[in-house]
Amino acid sequence: MQPRIRAHTESLTDNVFQHLAREICEGRYSPGEALELAEIAQELGISRMPVREAIRRLVPLGLVDVEASRWTRVAPVTPASTKAAAEFAAYLAGGVARVAIPKLAGTTLHTAASAELAALASAAEPRDLLLSSTRFVSALARAAENEHLLEAWNAARITLLFHVGHVVRTGPSHDIDMAPTISRLKRAFEAGDGAEVATHLQEFFLPAAFADCRPAVEEGAP
């Protein structure tokens, strides 16, 4: 059997970590669902050890709960976890903007960030708004030239996409009018004002951006 996950420049554990994070964030595994290490390893055609290590790394991001000798499962999504994920992302995105914006002028990374901001401005559905906004901040994080800040944002992004993403994907449909905030964000970005970009990113990510998104039930309770 050929393994589905291969190690290239990244380690095998890194690849398994990214794979599981993506599968959980996209809803293949639901909140509260058991994660069977043996089954995952067999599906991927690898040993259990990198799966175990990848799951261990997902715990502090709020994607997985582990209780020794009892369970390994996808973490529950609750109003509290959703709010915490949004707050974490909001303030970290603001820090990313303050560091990155002064370094962007005249670089190819400015072009990349501009393209992601244009995609955000054209997004209409809540899920698209969420994805586009995280891609814009990821572009800024790469421009910040600070590996610690980039690593912290990547962690916050995964947490946000799981907790807020689950609520956006499964909650009641509704309209979110973020156009005024995005318009202010674009003007601040074009002016190269990192402090203002930070302010408007925080406005976007803070729970007000997804105020009407609430889980119908608190999933995954013991």
C-alpha positions as CSV (number, residue, x, y, z in Angstrom):
1,M,0.0,0.0,0.0
2,Q,1.4,3.4,-1.0
3,P,1.3,6.0,1.8
4,R,-1.1,8.9,1.2
5,I,1.2,11.2,3.2
6,R,4.9,11.5,2.1
7,A,7.7,13.4,3.7
8,H,9.5,15.9,1.5
9,T,11.1,19.0,2.9
10,E,8.8,18.9,5.9
11,S,8.8,16.0,8.3
12,L,6.2,13.2,8.1
13,T,4.7,14.4,11.3
14,D,4.4,18.0,9.9
15,N,2.5,16.6,6.9
16,V,0.2,14.5,9.0
17,F,-0.4,17.5,11.3
18,Q,-1.4,19.7,8.3
19,H,-3.6,16.9,6.9
20,L,-5.5,16.3,10.1
21,A,-5.9,20.0,10.8
22,R,-7.4,20.5,7.3
23,E,-9.7,17.5,7.6
24,I,-11.0,18.7,11.0
25,C,-11.4,22.3,9.9
26,E,-13.3,21.2,6.8
27,G,-15.7,19.1,8.8
28,R,-14.6,15.6,7.8
29,Y,-14.4,14.9,11.5
30,S,-17.2,16.4,13.6
31,P,-16.8,18.0,17.1
32,G,-16.9,15.2,19.6
33,E,-16.1,12.5,17.1
34,A,-13.5,9.8,18.2
35,L,-10.2,9.8,16.4
36,E,-8.8,6.3,16.1
37,L,-5.1,6.4,15.7
38,A,-4.9,2.9,14.1
39,E,-7.5,3.7,11.5
40,I,-6.0,7.1,10.6
41,A,-2.5,5.5,10.3
42,Q,-3.9,2.7,8.1
43,E,-5.8,5.1,5.9
44,L,-2.6,7.2,5.4
45,G,-0.4,4.1,5.0
46,I,2.0,5.1,7.8
47,S,2.8,4.1,11.3
48,R,0.9,5.3,14.4
49,M,3.8,7.3,15.8
50,P,3.5,10.4,13.5
51,V,-0.2,10.3,13.8
52,R,0.1,10.3,17.6
53,E,2.6,13.2,17.5
54,A,0.4,15.2,15.1
55,I,-2.6,14.8,17.3
56,R,-0.6,15.9,20.3
57,R,0.2,19.1,18.5
58,L,-3.5,19.7,17.7
59,V,-4.5,19.7,21.4
60,P,-3.2,23.2,22.3
61,L,-4.8,24.6,19.2
62,G,-8.2,23.5,20.5
63,L,-8.9,21.0,17.7
64,V,-8.5,17.8,19.7
65,D,-9.3,16.6,23.3
66,V,-7.2,13.8,24.8
67,E,-8.0,12.0,28.0
68,A,-5.4,9.3,28.8
69,S,-6.8,5.8,28.5
70,R,-10.3,7.2,27.8
71,W,-10.6,9.0,24.6
72,T,-9.0,11.0,21.7
73,R,-11.6,13.0,20.0
74,V,-12.3,16.2,18.1
75,A,-12.8,19.1,20.5
76,P,-16.3,20.4,21.1
77,V,-17.4,23.8,19.6
78,T,-19.1,26.0,22.0
79,P,-20.0,29.7,22.1
80,A,-17.1,30.2,24.5
81,S,-14.6,28.4,22.3
82,T,-15.8,30.4,19.3
83,K,-15.5,33.7,21.0
84,A,-12.0,32.8,22.3
85,A,-10.8,31.8,18.9
86,A,-12.1,35.0,17.3
87,E,-10.5,37.2,20.0
88,F,-7.1,35.4,19.7
89,A,-7.1,35.8,15.9
90,A,-8.3,39.4,16.1
91,Y,-5.5,40.6,18.4
92,L,-2.8,38.6,16.8
93,A,-3.9,39.8,13.3
94,G,-3.6,43.3,14.6
95,G,0.0,42.6,15.7
96,V,0.8,41.1,12.4
97,A,-0.4,44.2,10.6
98,R,1.6,46.6,12.7
99,V,4.8,44.7,12.0
100,A,4.2,43.9,8.4
101,I,2.7,47.0,6.8
102,P,5.8,49.2,7.2
103,K,7.8,46.5,5.4
104,L,5.5,46.0,2.4
105,A,6.0,49.0,0.2
106,G,7.4,48.2,-3.2
107,T,7.7,44.5,-2.6
108,T,6.2,41.5,-4.3
109,L,4.6,40.6,-1.0
110,H,2.6,43.9,-1.2
111,T,1.2,42.6,-4.5
112,A,0.3,39.3,-3.0
113,A,-1.4,40.9,0.0
114,S,-3.3,43.3,-2.3
115,A,-4.6,40.3,-4.2
116,E,-5.8,38.6,-1.0
117,L,-7.5,41.9,0.1
118,A,-9.3,42.2,-3.3
119,A,-10.6,38.6,-2.8
120,L,-11.8,39.5,0.6
121,A,-13.6,42.6,-0.8
122,S,-15.4,40.4,-3.3
123,A,-16.4,37.7,-0.8
124,A,-20.1,37.5,0.1
125,E,-20.8,34.3,2.0
126,P,-19.7,34.1,5.7
127,R,-17.4,31.1,4.9
128,D,-15.7,33.0,2.0
129,L,-15.3,36.0,4.2
130,L,-13.6,33.9,6.9
131,L,-11.3,32.1,4.5
132,S,-10.3,35.3,2.5
133,S,-9.6,37.2,5.7
134,T,-7.3,34.6,7.0
135,R,-5.5,34.4,3.7
136,F,-5.0,38.2,3.7
137,V,-3.5,38.1,7.2
138,S,-1.3,35.1,6.2
139,A,0.1,37.2,3.4
140,L,0.9,40.0,5.9
141,A,2.5,37.4,8.3
142,R,4.8,36.3,5.6
143,A,5.8,39.9,4.9
144,A,6.5,40.5,8.6
145,E,9.8,38.7,8.4
146,N,9.3,37.3,11.9
147,E,9.2,33.6,12.1
148,H,7.7,33.7,15.6
149,L,4.9,35.9,14.5
150,L,4.3,33.7,11.5
151,E,4.2,30.6,13.6
152,A,1.8,32.2,16.1
153,W,-0.5,33.4,13.3
154,N,-0.6,29.9,11.7
155,A,-1.7,28.5,15.0
156,A,-4.4,31.1,15.5
157,R,-5.6,30.6,11.9
158,I,-6.1,26.9,12.4
159,T,-8.0,27.5,15.7
160,L,-10.2,30.1,14.0
161,L,-11.0,28.0,11.0
162,F,-12.1,25.1,13.2
163,H,-14.2,26.9,15.8
164,V,-15.6,29.8,13.9
165,G,-15.6,27.9,10.7
166,H,-17.7,25.1,12.1
167,V,-20.3,27.6,13.4
168,V,-20.3,29.4,10.0
169,R,-20.7,26.2,8.1
170,T,-23.4,24.6,10.3
171,G,-25.2,27.6,11.7
172,P,-28.3,29.3,10.3
173,S,-27.8,31.2,7.2
174,H,-27.7,35.0,7.6
175,D,-26.3,38.1,5.9
176,I,-23.1,39.7,7.3
177,D,-22.5,43.2,6.1
178,M,-18.8,43.6,6.5
179,A,-18.5,46.0,3.5
180,P,-17.9,49.1,5.6
181,T,-15.2,47.5,7.6
182,I,-13.5,46.1,4.5
183,S,-13.7,49.4,2.8
184,R,-11.9,51.1,5.8
185,L,-9.4,48.2,5.8
186,K,-8.6,48.8,2.1
187,R,-8.1,52.5,2.6
188,A,-5.7,51.9,5.5
189,F,-3.8,49.3,3.6
190,E,-3.4,51.5,0.6
191,A,-2.2,54.3,2.8
192,G,0.3,52.1,4.5
193,D,-1.1,52.7,7.9
194,G,-0.3,49.6,10.0
195,A,-2.1,50.9,13.1
196,E,-5.4,51.5,11.1
197,V,-5.1,48.1,9.3
198,A,-4.7,46.5,12.8
199,T,-7.8,48.3,14.1
200,H,-10.0,47.2,11.2
201,L,-8.8,43.6,11.2
202,Q,-9.7,43.5,14.9
203,E,-13.1,44.9,14.0
204,F,-13.5,42.1,11.4
205,F,-12.4,39.2,13.5
206,L,-13.9,40.1,16.9
207,P,-17.2,38.3,17.5
208,A,-19.1,41.3,16.1
209,A,-18.1,40.0,12.7
210,F,-19.9,36.7,13.3
211,A,-22.3,37.9,16.0
212,D,-25.3,35.9,14.6
213,C,-23.4,32.7,14.3
214,R,-24.1,30.4,17.2
215,P,-24.0,26.6,17.4
216,A,-27.5,25.1,17.6
217,V,-26.1,22.8,20.3
218,E,-22.9,22.5,22.2
219,E,-21.4,19.6,20.4
220,G,-19.1,16.9,21.8
221,A,-20.1,17.2,25.4
222,P,-19.1,14.1,27.4
